[in-house]
């Protein structure tokens, strides 16, 4: 579907939202000191512009933040920094939804007339600037403009009140604009939008209610809307709906049995569609194309279908669907993961120690930049690999004092040639210890040599102080999901007490113990809910690998997963949940 084929009013609506988005960035950033953050304003505006003008491409060139471990073939390791950011982003989304609850309902009802068109074009919602879109575009902009994780977290906390306030005001202006064009609110908007019930992540799911007689077709419509299925999967599910109606007419008892193979097949089909690559990956055929022969066989069978037919179809579904889903993740040796996790834990500690030391002495800018950048990487990587008490980390840590002394702005005399050669030899060996490219090593050594030899040095008053420590660039995050249903199926954060006697800790341990390979989970990444599949658990149960429909697969340690569970950022999607939510959204029969 092309935007040229849509309602002309939708063009004007999108342009108005784009203008609102660009103005919102200015109002939010200029509310506080964030306006001084270089590059954040154009980065955020660019992300919002892409999300509104090219929704299918928005964020596809990025990946989850965190430590990218080269030895894991592109799998990223989710660390505490990403969890902290996810907590802030999820809190911002919830705050906006709470503050603007009623105006968002009205806005959704006014824009609902474009539901099918915006869905086909790839927009998460007719509310083009929904809270999750604002949050995830801000997060991607922060990753692009701010290399330091602590600084990103501080900015998220600082911007949150202004974002909530300005988003609410923007929604009010959007409602007024739609009303000025003669738009009318569509009744039952929440039902048509798939207003799924929110459940606590830590509670056992309630059993599915019986399906009301005569509501089979409506049930399948609800499932299609809730899961935001594409045209191919919609057509497939409509075929299954006709088969289900014939079976229900012949056997009314199956409406009272949510565990009937028909409903188990339906729920599993919808659940797997959340990971469907839709033929976008090399060698992958879209799920609806892969399953069409199975649906044709069911339609050719004598009607109505019997229980055994649906049971056989479930078996074939599991066998056929895997070829259309992401390939399972197998990260490799656990030792690499353990080293990467130690690296993620040590990096902020080493940075903080170096910053503290540099604050006591004014240095040449070139020396400060080198210590806070490359030399922090040398100490962190070798400490993660050899241990903090290893001879290598001890040697490289001692270089800090030597370089600080040689680069001090108030040094009474220049370093002697012998002192300079010894220092630069240590720098050369340290960079080589982390397998830095020879050309880069030589460039760094030459730049330091020129800076340290220069004499006389500038006055201390004119030298800039050390800046916030740069962080090793991890892979930025992607738009984790093209759908909105995970926000509707939101989990509820629970304060995580790490005491073994606390309910939250026991719940996390119980949940982790129940995880199994191939489980489907729902994770909150960048403020938006997305479906992920558990592909691998290490033999020692300390690391977990997940794949997802869009973006880089990721690993996480047990400790980080415990935090995510305690904060309500991840939960399992139990079998039957899609069906249960669809049944609950059906109109209630009059008493």
C-alpha positions, 0 to 999 in steps of 0.5 A: 500500500502506498501513501498516495493511495490513502485518504488525502486527509491522512496526508494533512494529519501526518504533516500536522503531527510532524510539525507538532513533533518538531515543536515538541522537541524544542519545548522539551529540550529548552525546558532545562539544561538539555538544550546544551547537549550537543547534537541531541536536538537534531538527532531526536527530530531526525528520529521523529521525522523518520518514524512519521515519514517512513514508519517501516524503516524507522530504527531498522539500521540500529540494534539494542544498546549494550555491550556488543561482543565481537566473539558472539557473532553480532549478539549483544549483551544486555547490561545494567545500563540498558535496564536502567534506561528501559526503566526510565523509558517505561516510566515515561510512557506510563506517566504520559498514558496516565496524565493524558489518559482521557485526551488520548482516548478522545484522540484515538477515537477521532483518528480511528477512521484511519486505522486500516490505512495507518496499519497497512502503512506500518504506523504503530497506531493512528495516534502517530505520536503515541507515548511509546513512539516519543520514548523510543525515538528519544532513546535512539537519539540519546544513543546517537548523541550521548556516548556516556551511559550515566549522562543518558540516564541523567538526561532521561530523568531530567527530560521526563517531566517536560516530556509528560507535560508537553506530550499532553498539551500536544495531544490536546492540540491534535484533538482540536485540529482533528475536530476543526476538520470535522472528524467525529469520534468513532464509538467503541474505539477501544474495542476496535483498537484491541484494548487488551486487558493489562495483567500483573506479570507476576500473577498466574493467568486466569483461565479463559472464559467460554466463547459466547455462541454466535461470536466465533467470527467476532472472536477471530476479528478481535484476534486479528486486530489485537495482534495487528496481523498483516494482510496475508495472516489476516486472510489465513486466519479468516480461512480458519475462522470459517472452519471454526464456525462450521465446527462450532455449529456441529459441535457446540460443546467446543465453545465451552472448552478453551483447551480444545485443539481448535483454540490451541491451534488458533492461539499458537498461530497468533503467538507465532505471528509476532515473530514472523519475519514476513519474508524480509530475511534472506531464505525466509518465506512469510509465515502465511505463505508457508502455512497456506498449503496446510490451510488448503488441506484443511479446507479440502477435508470433509466438513466440519473438521473433527478434533483430530484434524485440528490436532494434526494441524497443530503438529504441522504448524510447529514443524512448518512455522520454524522456517519463517521465524528467526534462526535460533541464537547460539552465542557460543562459549560461556567464558566470552559472555562472562568476560563481556559481563565483567567488562560491562560492570567494570567500565563505569567503575574505571571511568569514575576512578579516572575522572576523579583522578583527573579532577585533581590535576589540570592536564593537556586536553589531548592527554585527558581525552586519551585517558578517558577514552582509549586508556579506560578501554585498555584497563577495562578489557584487560581487567575483565580478561585477566582479573583486576589484580592481574599483572597487566591491569596493574601495569596499565593502571600505573601508567595513569600516574605517569601520564598525569605527571607528564601532561600536567599544565603546571609541570615545571619542565618538559619531559626528558626524551628518555621519560617520553620514550618510556611512557609512549612505549607503555602506551604502545604495549597497552593498546596492543594488549587489547588488539588495537590496529597497528595504524591506530596505535601509531597515530595515538602515540604520535599525537601524544608525543607531539602534545607532550613535547610542546613547550611552554604549555598554555596557562591552566586557566585557558585549558578546558577541564575534563569532560564527561567520560566517553563510553565504548560505543555499543550497538544502538537500539532498534525499533523493537516492534512494529505493533502496539499490542504489547503495551496493551498487555503491559506488565506491572513493575514490582519493587525488587528486593534482593533479599532471599526472603522477599516475594519479588526475589522469590517470584524472579527465581521461580520464573527463571526456574520455569523458563525453557528454550522456545518460550515466547516472552514479552520484553520492554525495550526502549519503552515499547513492548516486543515479542522475543523468543528464548533460544538458549540457556547456558549449562550453568543457568547464568546466561540467556539468549533471545531472538526477535522479529526485528533487530539484533539478538541479545544475551543477558545474564541471570542477574540482569534478567532478575532485575528486568523481571523485578521491574516488570520489564519482561514476562512469559506469554503463556499459552492461551493468552491471545485467545483469553484477551480476545474473548474478554473483549467480546461484547457481554451478553445481556443478563 
